């Protein structure tokens, strides 16, 4: 699981770096930490929602008499790691918002970013 988590964060970093070339690692890691803390309390609920979604997929497979064994791996990894896709989306959304925020001038004449 450690390898999967590290790989996940590295891929997310390079994806965000592609959209925001001046992205610094500490800023990125802060966003990952905040997003993880945001998802952590609802992780069980998200896993149940993903499982519920797969219930419909299984019913479709049964209706067409397809082999449901094909779904074992997607169900396992989808339920186990699927909720972390919300971390990916949340971090990427925050990085894109940060990048698109234009500098403004405050009352003191200095520039304020974001």
C-alpha positions in Angstrom: 0.0 0.0 0.0 2.9 2.3 0.7 4.2 1.9 -2.9 0.7 2.6 -4.2 0.4 5.8 -2.1 3.8 7.1 -3.1 3.1 6.4 -6.8 -0.2 8.0 -6.5 1.2 11.2 -5.0 4.1 11.3 -7.5 1.7 11.0 -10.5 -0.6 13.7 -9.0 2.4 16.0 -8.5 3.5 15.7 -12.1 0.0 16.1 -13.4 -0.4 19.3 -11.3 3.1 20.5 -12.3 2.1 20.2 -15.9 -0.8 22.6 -15.3 1.1 24.9 -12.9 4.8 24.8 -13.8 5.8 27.1 -10.9 4.2 24.7 -8.3 6.5 24.1 -5.3 6.6 20.8 -3.5 5.7 22.2 0.0 2.6 23.9 -1.4 1.6 20.7 -3.2 2.1 18.5 -0.1 0.1 20.9 1.9 -2.8 20.6 -0.6 -2.5 16.8 -0.5 -2.6 16.8 3.3 -5.6 19.0 3.4 -7.4 17.0 0.8 -6.6 13.7 2.6 -7.9 15.1 5.9 -11.1 16.2 4.0 -11.7 12.8 2.6 -10.6 10.7 5.6 -13.8 11.1 7.7 -16.0 10.1 4.7 -13.8 7.3 3.3 -16.2 4.5 4.5 -19.2 6.3 3.1 -17.4 6.8 -0.3 -16.4 3.1 -0.3 -20.0 2.1 0.2 -21.1 4.4 -2.6 -18.6 2.9 -5.0 -19.7 -0.6 -3.9 -23.3 0.4 -4.5 -22.4 1.6 -8.0 -20.8 -1.7 -8.8 -24.0 -3.4 -7.8 -25.6 -2.0 -10.9 -22.7 -3.0 -13.0 -23.0 -6.6 -11.7 -26.7 -6.6 -12.4 -26.0 -5.6 -16.0 -23.4 -8.4 -16.3 -25.9 -10.9 -14.9 -28.7 -9.7 -17.3 -26.5 -10.2 -20.3 -25.0 -13.5 -18.9 -21.5 -12.2 -19.0 -18.8 -13.6 -16.7 -18.9 -11.6 -13.4 -15.4 -12.8 -12.5 -14.0 -10.1 -14.7 -15.3 -7.6 -12.2 -13.4 -8.9 -9.2 -10.3 -6.8 -9.8 -12.1 -3.5 -10.6 -14.4 -4.0 -7.6 -11.5 -4.7 -5.3 -9.3 -1.8 -6.4 -12.3 0.5 -7.0 -13.6 0.1 -3.4 -10.1 0.1 -1.8 -8.5 3.0 -3.7 -11.5 4.7 -5.3 -12.2 7.2 -2.5 -8.7 8.5 -3.0 -9.6 9.7 -6.4 -11.5 12.4 -4.6 -8.2 13.5 -3.1 -6.7 13.6 -6.7 -9.6 15.7 -8.0 -9.6 18.1 -5.0 -5.9 18.7 -5.1 -6.0 19.3 -8.9 -8.9 21.6 -8.5 -7.1 23.7 -5.9 -3.9 23.9 -7.9 -5.9 25.0 -11.0 -7.8 27.6 -8.9 -4.5 28.8 -7.5 -3.0 29.1 -11.0 -6.0 31.0 -12.4 -6.2 33.5 -9.6 -5.0 36.8 -10.9 -2.8 39.1 -8.8 -4.7 42.1 -7.3 -3.6 45.4 -5.7 -4.4 45.8 -2.0 -4.8 49.2 -0.2 -1.0 49.5 0.5 -0.1 49.3 -3.2 1.6 45.9 -2.8 0.7 42.9 -4.8 -1.3 40.1 -3.2 -1.5 36.7 -4.9 -4.5 34.4 -4.5 
